[in-house]
Amino acid sequence: MPFLVGHFVRCGLCAKLLVLWLSFVGVTCTGTEHAATATQPAAFSDLLPHFLVEPEDEFIVKNKPVMLTCRSTPATQIYFKCNGEWVHQDDHLIVRTVDPATALPVMEVTIEITRQQVEKIFGLDEYWCQCVAWSTTGTQKSQKAYIRIAYLRKNFEQEPQAKEVALDQEVSLRCHPPEGVPQPEVEWQRNEDVIDPQSDPNFFITADHNLVIKKARLADTGNYTCVAKNIVARRKSNSATVLIYVDGGWSEWSKWSPCGADCAMWRSRECTQPSPGTGGKDCQGLDLQSLNCTSEQCPQTVSGAEDVALYVGMVAVALCLTLLLIIVVLVYRRKKAGLDADVADSSILTTGFQPMGIKPSKPENSHLLTIQPDLTTTTTSYQGTLRARHDATGKFSMTNGPLLDPLPKGSHTLHNGKLNSDPADFVSRLSTQSYFKTLSRDVANTSYGTFNFLGGRLTIPNTGISLLIPPEAIPRGKIYEIYLTVQKKEDLRLPLAGCQTLLSPVVSCGPPGVVLSRPVILSMDQCSDACLDNWAIRLKKQNYEGAWEDVLLMGEELASDPYYCQLEAETCQLFSEQLGTFALVGESLHMGAAKRLRLVLFSDAYCSTLEYNIRVYCMDDTQDVFKEVMQMERQLGGRLIDEPHMLLFKDSYHNLRLSIHDMPQAHWRSKLLAGYQEIPFYHIWNGSQRYLHCTFTLERLSLGTCELTCQLCVWQVEGEGQSFSLDFNIAKDTRAVDSEFLLMDTSATALAGPSAFQIPYLIRQKICSSLDTPCPKGADWRMLAQRLKLERHMSFLASKASPTSAILDLWEAQHFHGGNINQLAAVMADIGKQEAMIFLVSDGEC
């Protein structure tokens, strides 16, 4: 039926023929349906339809569709028309009712408009819809409803600027908000408090959003921020500091004083009307005036006794000061003579780090150079299984059974240095255990070693992943075989919901259930913007049953928790008292949250056909994913054609677009039919795939064409973007950037004993014994944490038995490859210089 009506309309037949045809064919409809015609009583046959509800303008926020509604009475048929085209009848949702007051039939029609429909004509014209209602008498059209995609750009076109204004002067702060649809509203804040001109008439907001302070007061000093907001987002400008200063003013002159002994009189004034404040200028001129008296006014004085008393007093004071100085010098020499070697004297640290051929500057600490490491303590021979030596009952286990099979029979030695290990053999042994059958079999991303109480380090090269086992973390008398591996995300499905996204690789270290005396430190990359105001970042751990549990929420850590995480710009350091499988999952708190993506371009190393492919990889900005892509491209014979770029990808529900431009049309053409390629937002945000890529297939018009120049752009819709300027020869690779250049980490995967640490073991013990004891003057572990910029972690460090040891563990984890031991020595020297002043005080004060 609606199809026939549409056919009549398209054929241009008059409405009367339509009405006549409807009078012969009557169909009654009730409820919700997809048909739109009905027979009307004869009493209503002369009424034109009129609209009770007309479609209104709507805004599409993110990807949420909008609904348009039209209601008319009496009407036999209602259809929507959008941008001049009829909406398909199946897309209409129709509800029929009867008006109880007039007994007239009422028809209500609703349609849904999606973001994709609006984007098809975005930039060409505004998207509009209107509904057309028919009755037996004629037709009526509703008003047009315009549907727009709502957005709010990030950058303000003009931001307020800092000002210094004198008291009682007018202040004007300008603000031009970012472009947005709908037009953003603007409010002003002072020190994060909203300014309300109604409650404080001294403020005035102009029509173009500028803030005017009519008469500056001292209380108006503060940080002013312009805030723009609409239904999509809320943006804040940079704060502008307004300083209201007061220039000083002189008071009236006082009366002249009587003539003094020097035959002069004086008068004064003060800079108090007003007093200078908040950076204002002091009063200019003299505050004291003197005038010689006449000879008759000068008093007659007798000199002698008072001057003698003054001189005697000065001599007595000088003698007292000299005596006090002598006492202080004697006390200082006595304390200096009795000082023993301590870390407060920086020569202890620097001496321990100097080569053997260099003599220390202080003779009383020369014994440090003679301390030879006891290498016998770093080598331990044992036979049989992984059990505590001299303790048959002290084996480590978990409820599911033994952790590992016994080591092969024979003698095994823990070496002080690199561990010669066969990862393939270890993985095969490990996979036979029931609990470890889900572990990765990727030998290239697995490392293991055997460790005792001296500790060590495991590293997976070119991934940024390492495990530091501090000294004394493994109880004395026990030997553990520990592994470290990277799990593939597709093998372990993390339960992500809502705005959650994976921010780090999934890392396993074990075996789980081993007893640790101190936390180990797991280091791995993370790809968030490292702003906890934008994220709720949780540490997830896989339990023995394979389920994932939240074990830590960053920013809400407790000292009693077995886990603690330090989040840095590109990495995180996890203190853990238990081994297991871990991952960082972030939940964005608003659209300002962003993930770092690494954009990498590859092409074919050799091209013998007219077609040439450029592959653009979009991956989380972590080294493990980059390593996997590099290895895969090596197998495909690809080559890197430009340095990787970093892109901040925001939680704005906008897709990622890629396009190629500025190719020489005389030699090249793109085989892409559309203007750009697009990767959906959720494919990137949920992190279920380790890397995504798009391929641009180009075609050269001649086999002799080898030079390629073009611009390749990658950007997030309504967000940031990056561009690659390519100019190279496809027949030969002369570029400096190569896969070998980017993968240079050839360090040992396992180090045991002192060779795994930069700070010598004996020096470390000396530092801890010196700085762990609290000092009221602050020259203890707290100052060391402050100098190493660890103030945020004071509560966590204070909960440890040895805070200094935890600080040095963290320093070792952060600086193993690029650490400068001299910088740490300089920090200790600085602390030593400050603590040297303590020796002038009695022993009981520190």
Summary of the structure (lengths in Angstrom):
residues: 846
radius of gyration: 40.1
end to end distance: 96.9
largest distance: 138.9
contacts: 2485
relative contact order: 0.07
helix: 23%
strand: 32%
